[in-house]
Amino acid sequence: MKKVLTIAGSDSSGGAGIQTDLKTFAAHGVYGMSVITSITAQNTMGVNYIEDISSKGVTCQLEAIFTDIEVDSIKIGMLSNSNIVESVYDGLKKYKTNNIVLDPVMISTSGFDLIDDAAKNKLINTLFSIADIITPNIMEAKCIYKLLFNIEVNITRVEEMVKVGKEIQTVTGKYVLIKGGHLDENPCDVLIDINNKEHYFTNNRIKTKNTHGTGCTLSSAIAANLALGFEMIDAVKKSKKFITMAIENSLNIGSGCGPTNPMGQIYKDLNLKYKGD
């Protein structure tokens, strides 16, 4: 069985972060492991509190995994301070890892700032160099662009996503997937490959408010598909189909934006099986 590691924060409501990453890994038939970087108090209404794990605690978790278990791919999510970023970078360099999916989590859907300015700069100057793909949403892409070029940029159309993505790719040399779920028009994600060529992934907008954890689910699906041996573009394509399924099966729980449901199709199949029995 392929083994995939998520390095991210914990979501107490179970809709994002470590919790949805592990569900996504399970849905892909890979073995999931975790390094927890922060504990958040959050629910469908938003994030109320964040408490970081110490950098030593992060280092020790990484050491425990890599000195015992082979890791086939890695998803990196919320790293909320520069010490944690540095610990993750040092650990992954030490253990010579491959298939790294970096989801540069900076701002929650509800507008809560999840990462400080020092961590943003450290993230770009360290982990961008070892990641295979970077998966910002539009707000995060704007933030990255400003940090790289010291220029404010507006992204409201797909053409602007392509322009920004290509410039980020030129500097980083990595695959860049800008997620367009916040576009006013139908959502379109744009992947800029390592040859600076664009690939479009369009969808009709699904009529639901329950999209909590979308970015986490997508990035962890990409990591799972890379572990399973798919090339990057195919891994993204398969993961886009998976996140569409997870949103279609999203859960209407809580008073705010409910979570996507990575296990949705599996639950349906199990129900059909037991009804048949």
N, C-alpha and C positions, 0 to 999 in steps of 0.2 A: 504494500500500500504506500502511495506517495504521502509525504509528510510536509505540512505547510505551517509556517509560523506567522502569527499576527503579533505585531508590536504596537500597542495602542492603549487607549483609555477604556475604562469600564463605564458602561451606561447602566445605571441602576434600574431603569425601566425596561432594559433588555432589547431596545429597538435599534441601537447603533453600537459602534465600537466593538470591543472584544466579543460581546454576546452575539451580535449579528454576524461577525466574522466567522465564529465557530459554527453557527448554523449553516452559513454558506459553504464552508468547507465540507460539512457533513452531507449537504445536498449534492455535492460534486463527488462524493465517495473518496475523499482524501482525509487523512488523519490530521486534526487540528491541534496546535499547541499555542501557548500565549506567553507574552511578556507584558505585564500590565505596567503602564507608565503613569497613569493617574486614575484616581477614583472620582467620579462625578456624581453629584446628586441631581438627577434630572428625571423628567417625565415627558409626557406628550405635549406639555405646555412650554417647556424650555429647560435651560440649564440654570440651576440655582447656586451651585457650589462646586469647586474643584479643589482637590487635595492631591498634590503630586507625590509619587513614590520617590524616594531618595535616588540619586544617581547610582549609589552603591547597590541599592536594591535592584535597579534595572540591570546593572552589570552582572550581579550574581544570578539573576534569572537567565540571562543570556548564556552565562558560563555553564549553568546547570543543564541547559538544553544541548548546547553545541559540543560539550565534552562527552555526551552520551548518545545522542540521536542525530542521524543524518537529516539535514533539512533540504528539501527539494525546491522550495520557493518561500518568499517572505512578503508579507504585506505590512507596510508601515503606515500607521494612522497618526493620532494626536500625540505630539511631543511638545509639552506646553512650556518648557523652559530650556535655556541653552545648555545647562549641565546634562539634562537628559538626552538632548540631541547629540552632544559630544560622546556620552556613554554608549549610545546606540551606534554611532559612527565608528568609534574605536573597536567595539565588539565585532561588528560586521566586517571591518577590515582585518581584524585578527584572525577570524575564522574563514576568510576568503569565500564569501557567499555569492550566490548567483540568483538570477530570477527575482530581482527586487522590484516590487511595485510600491511606489511612494505616493500616498494620498496626502498632499500637504494641507492637512486640516488646520484651518486658521479661524474660521468664523462659523458658528452654528447657524442652522436655518432660521432660528429665532433672533439672530443678530448678536448673540453672546460671543465676545472675543475669547477664543480658546487658546491663544498662543501669544506670548509677549514679543516685543520688537526684537529683542536680542536673539530670541529663539528663531524668529523668521530669518534673520541674517545668517545665523549659524546653520540653519537648515539648507539654505541656498549654497553656502560656502563649503559644506561638507557632504551631506547625504545626496545632493543632486549629482555629485561626481560618481557615486557608485550605484545609483538607481538605474534600472533598465527602462522604466516608464514612469512619468509623472502625471498625476490625474487631477488637476485642479478644476473646481467649478469656476464660473465666470468671475465671481468676486475674488477668489483666490488667484486666478490668472491676472487680474488687474493689480493685485497686491504684489505678485511676483514680478510683473513687468516694471512696476514702479521701483522696486528694490534693485532690479538689474540695470535699468536705464535712467532712473531718476526722472521719469516722465509719467504724469497722470494719463491714463488712457480710458476711453469709454468703449464698452462692448455691449451693443444692443442688437447687432445683426450677425448672421453667420459669417459674412465677409470679414467682419472685424475680429471674430474668433480665429479665422484662418490667419490673418495678418499677425495677430499677437502670438498665436501658437507657433508660427514659422520663425518669428524673431526669438522666442524663448528657445526653440529647438536649435537654432543656429548657435546660440551661446552655450547651451548645455550639451548638445550632441546626443540627446536622449529622445526616445519616443515621448510625445506630449499629447495627452488626451484632454481636451477642454470640454467639460460637460455643460451642455446648453439647456438644462432643465428650467433655468430661470428666464429664458427668452420669452418675449410676449407672444411670438408666433409658435408654431409647433416645435417641440423640442428637437434639437439636432446636436449630437456630439461630434466633434471634429478631432480626428487623430492625425497628427503630423508624424510621419515616420522618419527614420534616421537618414533618409535621402531627401528630407524636407518636402515630401509629397503629401498632399492632404487626402484623407479618406473620410467620407461622411456617413454617419449613422443616424438616420431620421426615424421618427416615430410620430404617430398621432398622439396627441395629449390624452392621457387616461384621466377620466373625470373622477378624481379622488383627492382629498386633502391628506390622505395617509401615505406620506412619502418619507417619514422619518427613517434615517439610516440608508437612504438610497446610495449615497457616495461610498459609504463603508461596504455595502453589499457588492457594488460594482467592482471596487478595487480588490476585494477579497476573492471575487469570482475570477478576475483576471489572474491573480496569483495561483488559484487552484488549477486553472486551465494551463498555465505555464508549467506547473508541476506535472501535469498529465502529458506534457510533451508537445503541446500545440505551439506553433510559431506565433509571434506577437500579434500580428494582424488578425489571425484566426482566433486567438485567445480573446481579443477584444470583441470580435464579432459574436462569438459564442456567449460572452459575458453580457453583451447588450441584450441578447435574446433572454438570458436568464433574469436580468433585472426587470425587463418588461413583464415577465411572468410573476416576479416577486411583487411588483406594484399592482398587477391585476388581481393578485390574491392578498392584497394588503389587509391589515386588521383594523377594524373600526373600534379601537379601545381607547379609553381615556377621554378627556375633554378637549384635547387639542388635536395635533397632527399625529395620527396613529402610525405604526411602523409598517414597513414593507414586510413581506413574509417569504423568506428564502425557502422555507420548508413547505410552502403552499401546495405545490403539485404532489409532493410526497404524501402529505396528509390526505389529499384527494384520492390518490392511488390506494393508500392503506384502507380508507373508508370503503372504497369499491371492493377491495379484496375481502374485507371482513363481512360486508353485506352479502358477497357471493358465497361465503362459507356458511 
